[in-house]
Amino acid sequence: MPAPSTHPAPRAPGLGDLPARYRQVRRHSLRLAAPLSAEDQCVQSMPDASPTKWHLAHITWFFESLLLAPHAPGYRAFDPRWHYLFNSYYEALGPRHPRPQRGLLTRPSLDEVHAYRRHVDAAVEALLADPAALPRIGPILTLGLHHEQQHQELLLTDILHAFACHPLLPAYREPSAPALRLAAQAPGPRWLAHDGGTVHIGHAGPGFAFDNEGPRHAVLLRPFAIADRLVSCGEYARFVADGGYQRSGLWLSDGWATVQAGGWRHPAYWLAPGDPRLALRGIGAAEGWHVFGLDGPRPLDAQAPVSQLSFYEAAAYAEWAGARLPTEAEWEAACALPGFAQATGHAWQWTRSAYDPYPGFRPLPGPAAEYNGKFMVGQIVLRGGSLATPPGHARPTYRNFFPPAARWQFSGLRLARDLP
């Protein structure tokens, strides 16, 4: 019998909360897109990213295809052709436009996508007005809301990547305060000890969780210690200055090949003194390292958590620091320890765990079966949550995952080490 969770689960919204919750999540997506021009919202800077306009349409397609089509008798699609345009990866729901070519979808226009959202929202609201329908549609509607929150984060990380490719380094938003340069290094991390033994990880009990977060199960851990906080920019800068990107012995083989092929010398959005893009912003070489983010280029803050790292970079830094990355079981067990800081709200944290199914895993029924399970190969688990994760979306059992070379997300690291 699984042990009860040591983490309080978020309160599961009642059925009566769903209409208000639906409106709140849907409005938030539009607020996130509001600072962007129509041209901004059509750009696709790489195959792994998607245009903002596509995100807004796809999360609407999800409600149309998985909620309204099967559960709203008489519902008429806004434009049946758009089912092909905005399907992401659901093979069971038919063919789709190639992912690397989403930036070519200059039509439908942004105004038409907004009209599509209003059409679907009106139909969902009508469905929600029927109390008898709520028990039937509650699970898929709740999944759809969490799916939209995932795309809210992707909307930010994808437009940030696009802006990072722009020679003028435009800011997504105006900074709320002048840039500060914090020269002082943060004190070294404090090591939190965990005795190991049998622990239980995974979701159980009330509250929403994705199917890949369960079943809850027992894991045997050896004694270990974990850093109380994330690795900072100042600490990572010392790795860069020590030639970390030129020392093959620190890197996994695939990582070293990736570094060489990509010419990596520092985290993705770091800007070295003298970078010509900084000069176009009127920032001279004497002003030192900068980091590009949602507020535009800002002086490197030595105390801020380092971000935009691949798994390869995180593992190489851990090797250089005489430590290692925690497994996801260690991370989940340790996040309840007193003093465990920066669990969420800063950067997703790479673990040393492959994204595999938990013992007894079963995907969701129907088309939603394709949501998580089919990606359980070639990916690494990240834990926690980032500054772009919508409030209330993260939880201790959340299993984010990306390929090991991905570095356009807000992804950083926390160190761990073995204990006798």
C-alpha positions as a printed Julia matrix, in Angstrom:
420×3 Matrix{Float64}:
   0.0    0.0     0.0
   1.64   3.32   -1.04
   2.52   5.65    1.81
   0.61   8.92    1.95
   2.23  11.86    0.2
   4.45  14.13    2.27
   3.48  17.07    0.06
   0.08  18.74    0.37
  -1.72  18.35   -2.93
  -3.3   21.44   -4.47
  -7.0   21.68   -3.85
  -8.89  20.14   -6.72
 -11.31  22.68   -8.2
 -14.89  21.62   -7.69
 -17.17  21.24  -10.66
 -18.77  24.55   -9.79
 -15.38  26.26  -10.11
 -14.82  25.16  -13.69
 -16.57  28.05  -15.53
 -14.59  30.7   -13.65
 -11.39  28.68  -13.97
 -11.92  28.3   -17.7
 -12.38  32.05  -18.19
  -9.33  32.89  -16.07
  -6.98  30.57  -17.96
  -8.26  31.62  -21.37
  -7.92  35.33  -20.57
  -4.37  34.82  -19.31
  -3.24  33.45  -22.68
  -4.46  36.6   -24.4
  -2.76  38.79  -21.79
   0.54  37.03  -22.45
   0.2   37.63  -26.19
  -0.93  41.27  -25.82
   2.57  42.85  -25.84
   3.33  41.22  -29.21
   2.59  42.61  -32.64
   0.86  40.56  -35.32
   4.27  40.13  -36.97
   5.79  38.91  -33.69
   3.03  36.35  -33.33
   3.66  34.74  -36.71
   7.4   34.13  -36.41
   8.9   30.66  -35.85
  12.59  30.87  -34.98
  13.38  27.12  -35.06
  11.54  23.82  -35.6
  11.17  23.15  -31.85
   9.43  26.49  -31.25
   5.99  27.57  -32.41
   4.54  30.97  -33.32
   2.41  32.7   -30.71
  -0.52  32.72  -33.11
  -0.21  28.96  -33.52
  -0.2   28.48  -29.73
  -3.39  30.54  -29.4
  -5.07  28.5   -32.11
  -3.82  25.09  -30.99
  -5.02  25.42  -27.4
  -8.39  26.38  -28.84
  -8.25  23.39  -31.21
  -7.74  21.16  -28.16
 -11.05  22.25  -26.63
 -12.81  22.01  -29.96
 -11.5   18.55  -30.85
 -11.32  16.78  -27.47
 -14.18  18.5   -25.63
 -16.76  19.98  -27.96
 -16.7   17.49  -30.84
 -17.43  14.45  -28.63
 -19.5   16.13  -25.89
 -21.48  19.02  -27.43
 -24.24  17.68  -29.68
 -24.81  19.92  -32.67
 -21.51  21.78  -32.33
 -20.27  23.11  -35.67
 -16.55  23.59  -36.2
 -15.45  27.16  -36.84
 -13.56  26.02  -39.95
 -13.09  22.26  -40.49
  -9.86  22.9   -42.41
  -8.23  24.27  -39.28
  -8.33  20.81  -37.7
  -5.38  20.01  -39.99
  -3.57  23.29  -39.31
  -3.62  23.19  -35.52
  -3.39  19.52  -34.57
  -0.03  19.1   -32.82
   0.81  15.39  -32.63
  -2.45  13.46  -32.18
  -2.19  10.67  -34.74
  -5.58   9.31  -33.73
  -7.21  12.6   -34.75
  -5.8   12.69  -38.26
  -3.01  14.29  -40.3
  -1.54  17.69  -39.5
   0.59  20.51  -40.82
   4.34  19.81  -40.35
   5.68  21.24  -37.12
   8.79  22.91  -38.64
   6.52  24.83  -41.04
   4.14  26.45  -38.56
   5.76  29.83  -39.21
   4.54  29.65  -42.82
   0.91  29.89  -41.67
   0.5   33.59  -42.35
  -3.18  32.76  -42.8
  -5.51  32.53  -40.99
  -4.84  36.03  -39.71
  -4.43  36.85  -36.04
  -7.88  38.44  -36.05
  -9.35  35.22  -37.43
  -7.59  33.2   -34.72
  -9.13  35.49  -32.1
 -12.54  34.96  -33.72
 -11.91  31.2   -33.55
 -11.19  31.5   -29.83
 -14.42  33.45  -29.27
 -16.42  30.86  -31.22
 -15.05  27.96  -29.19
 -15.31  29.85  -25.89
 -19.0   30.55  -26.53
 -19.64  26.86  -27.19
 -17.72  25.79  -24.07
 -19.6   28.34  -21.96
 -22.9   26.95  -23.25
 -21.76  23.44  -22.33
 -20.68  24.6   -18.87
 -24.09  26.17  -18.31
 -25.6   22.67  -18.21
 -24.99  21.32  -14.66
 -25.73  17.8   -15.85
 -22.81  17.97  -18.28
 -20.19  18.97  -15.72
 -19.45  15.49  -14.28
 -19.03  14.15  -17.81
 -16.79  16.9   -19.17
 -14.93  17.84  -15.99
 -11.87  15.58  -16.5
 -11.17  16.52  -20.13
 -11.89  20.21  -19.46
  -9.46  20.2   -16.53
  -6.81  18.5   -18.68
  -7.4   21.15  -21.33
  -6.83  23.96  -18.85
  -3.53  22.48  -17.69
  -2.6   21.9   -21.32
  -3.25  25.59  -22.01
  -1.05  26.55  -19.06
   1.77  24.48  -20.54
   1.41  26.43  -23.76
   1.39  29.71  -21.84
   4.9   28.88  -20.7
   5.9   27.76  -24.19
   4.5   30.99  -25.62
   7.02  32.93  -23.51
  10.01  30.65  -24.09
   9.35  30.49  -27.83
   9.02  34.25  -28.34
  12.1   34.78  -26.18
  14.06  32.52  -28.51
  12.78  34.48  -31.51
  13.75  37.79  -29.93
  17.17  36.38  -29.02
  17.72  35.8   -32.75
  16.9   39.45  -33.55
  19.97  41.73  -33.89
  18.26  44.48  -31.85
  17.43  42.12  -28.96
  13.91  43.46  -28.43
  12.35  43.09  -24.99
   9.09  41.2   -24.57
   8.17  43.65  -21.79
   9.59  46.85  -20.44
  11.65  46.3   -17.28
   9.92  47.52  -14.16
  13.12  48.81  -12.58
  16.59  49.88  -13.75
  19.05  47.08  -14.36
  21.17  46.31  -11.32
  24.61  44.78  -11.35
  25.07  42.68   -8.24
  28.8   42.08   -8.09
  28.82  40.16   -4.83
  28.81  36.39   -5.1
  26.09  34.53   -3.29
  27.36  32.43   -0.38
  28.07  28.82   -1.31
  25.17  26.39   -1.25
  24.21  24.68    1.96
  24.05  20.9     1.69
  20.87  19.22    2.93
  21.31  15.59    3.96
  18.78  12.87    3.23
  19.15   9.49    4.94
  17.9    7.56    1.96
  15.9    4.4     2.41
  12.5    3.62    0.95
  10.58   6.69   -0.17
   7.37   7.04   -2.13
   7.18   9.33   -5.15
   4.49  10.2    -7.64
   1.04  11.67   -7.4
  -1.69  10.18   -5.23
  -4.86  11.53   -3.73
  -6.88  14.61   -4.67
  -5.77  17.36   -7.0
  -4.93  17.3   -10.7
  -1.89  15.51  -12.06
  -0.89  14.4   -15.53
  -0.95  10.67  -16.21
   2.86  10.48  -16.25
   3.0   11.53  -12.55
   1.66   8.19  -11.35
   1.18   5.65  -10.05
   2.73   6.54   -6.71
   5.36   3.92   -5.93
   8.26   3.01   -3.67
  11.87   3.84   -4.55
  14.99   2.84   -2.63
  17.48   5.69   -2.23
  21.03   5.65   -0.93
  22.0    8.46    1.48
  22.66  11.67   -0.41
  22.99  15.41    0.0
  21.39  18.07   -2.17
  22.09  21.79   -2.51
  19.59  24.07   -0.82
  19.43  26.33   -3.88
  20.09  26.45   -7.61
  23.5   27.11   -9.14
  23.9   30.87   -9.66
  25.09  32.85  -12.67
  28.19  33.88  -10.73
  29.09  30.27  -10.0
  28.49  29.26  -13.6
  30.58  32.21  -14.81
  33.55  30.7   -12.97
  32.99  27.46  -14.89
  33.02  29.45  -18.15
  36.15  31.38  -17.11
  37.9   28.12  -16.16
  37.55  26.86  -19.72
  34.64  24.56  -18.96
  33.46  24.63  -22.57
  36.93  23.67  -23.83
  37.61  20.7   -21.51
  36.3   17.52  -23.09
  36.85  15.48  -19.92
  33.96  17.26  -18.21
  31.41  16.36  -20.85
  29.35  13.36  -21.83
  30.31  12.19  -25.31
  27.08  13.37  -26.95
  27.35  16.63  -25.04
  30.89  17.3   -26.21
  29.87  16.61  -29.82
  26.94  19.01  -29.4
  29.18  21.72  -27.93
  31.61  21.39  -30.81
  28.92  21.33  -33.49
  27.12  24.35  -32.03
  30.17  26.35  -31.04
  28.8   26.74  -27.51
  30.97  28.78  -25.14
  28.42  29.89  -22.53
  24.67  29.56  -21.77
  22.31  30.25  -24.64
  21.3   33.82  -23.81
  24.53  35.12  -22.3
  26.07  38.02  -24.21
  29.83  38.44  -23.94
  31.4   41.89  -23.57
  31.78  43.42  -27.01
  28.92  41.46  -28.58
  27.82  43.59  -31.57
  24.18  43.2   -30.61
  24.91  44.92  -27.3
  26.59  47.73  -29.21
  23.38  48.21  -31.19
  21.66  48.73  -27.85
  24.25  51.28  -26.8
  25.94  48.91  -24.33
  29.73  49.1   -24.39
  32.22  46.29  -23.83
  33.28  47.84  -20.53
  29.83  47.09  -19.12
  30.64  43.37  -18.98
  28.53  40.25  -19.44
  24.8   40.57  -20.04
  21.96  38.04  -20.03
  19.05  38.3   -22.45
  15.62  37.67  -20.98
  12.03  38.81  -21.17
  13.13  42.3   -20.07
  15.77  42.46  -22.81
  19.52  42.38  -22.16
  20.39  42.99  -18.52
  23.72  43.01  -16.68
  24.61  39.54  -15.42
  23.34  39.14  -11.87
  25.86  36.93  -10.1
  23.29  35.83   -7.52
  20.47  34.93   -9.91
  19.99  31.25  -10.83
  21.65  30.37  -14.11
  19.18  29.42  -16.82
  18.91  28.41  -20.48
  21.17  25.41  -19.94
  20.98  22.08  -21.71
  21.22  18.84  -19.77
  24.72  18.45  -21.21
  25.81  21.78  -19.74
  24.21  21.02  -16.39
  25.98  17.64  -16.21
  29.34  19.15  -17.23
  29.06  21.86  -14.58
  28.22  19.25  -11.93
  31.31  17.25  -12.94
  33.46  20.39  -12.74
  32.02  21.19   -9.3
  32.81  17.7    -7.96
  29.13  16.84   -7.64
  26.36  15.36   -9.77
  22.76  16.0   -10.76
  20.06  14.53   -8.5
  17.77  11.82   -9.74
  14.13  12.78   -9.97
  13.33  10.52   -7.01
  15.99  12.28   -4.94
  14.66  15.68   -5.98
  11.07  14.82   -5.03
  12.1   13.28   -1.73
  14.37  16.22   -0.88
  12.01  19.05   -1.78
  10.18  18.48    1.53
  13.38  18.98    3.55
  13.57  22.15    5.67
  15.7   24.72    3.9
  15.05  23.45    0.36
  14.76  26.75   -1.53
  13.98  27.77   -5.12
  11.9   24.66   -5.73
   9.83  26.54   -8.3
   9.46  30.0    -9.78
  13.05  30.34  -11.01
  14.19  27.59  -13.42
  13.3   24.03  -14.24
  15.97  21.75  -12.79
  17.61  19.03  -14.82
  17.78  15.63  -13.14
  19.88  12.58  -14.01
  16.74  10.57  -14.78
  15.54   9.44  -18.17
  11.88  10.12  -18.87
  10.5    6.61  -18.42
   7.11   5.33  -17.27
   6.58   4.68  -13.6
   5.82   1.05  -12.65
   2.22   0.36  -13.56
   1.83   3.46  -15.74
  -1.25   3.54  -17.93
  -1.99   6.43  -20.29
  -5.29   8.28  -20.3
  -8.1    6.72  -22.34
  -9.05   7.92  -25.8
  -7.09  10.46  -27.88
  -5.55  11.92  -24.7
  -3.52   8.68  -24.45
  -1.04  10.42  -26.77
  -0.49  13.27  -24.32
   2.6   11.94  -22.51
   3.35   8.25  -22.85
   4.52   8.19  -26.44
   7.33  10.65  -25.65
   8.97   8.36  -23.09
  12.19   7.86  -25.03
  15.24  10.06  -25.56
  14.14  12.67  -23.0
  15.43  13.81  -19.61
  13.21  14.73  -16.66
  13.25  18.24  -15.19
  11.63  19.08  -11.87
  10.34  22.21  -10.17
   9.04  25.08  -12.27
  10.32  28.28  -13.83
   9.63  31.99  -13.77
   7.43  31.41  -16.84
   5.37  28.61  -15.25
   1.83  29.92  -14.58
   0.95  30.3   -10.9
  -0.65  27.18   -9.49
   0.54  24.96  -12.32
   3.62  23.43  -10.65
   3.65  20.75   -7.94
   6.3   18.48   -6.41
   5.35  15.5    -8.57
   5.38  17.39  -11.91
   7.56  15.66  -14.53
   8.66  18.07  -17.22
  10.83  16.59  -19.97
  12.99  17.73  -22.87
  15.75  16.26  -25.06
  19.21  16.66  -23.48
  20.37  19.32  -25.96
  17.38  21.64  -25.4
  18.47  24.98  -23.98
  15.81  27.53  -24.95
  13.73  26.76  -21.87
  14.2   28.37  -18.46
  16.24  25.37  -17.33
  19.0   25.34  -14.71
  20.42  22.94  -12.15
  20.76  21.99   -8.52
  23.71  19.91   -7.34
  23.67  16.64   -5.42
  26.31  14.27   -4.09
  26.56  10.89   -2.45
  26.89  10.42    1.28
  28.6    7.46    2.94
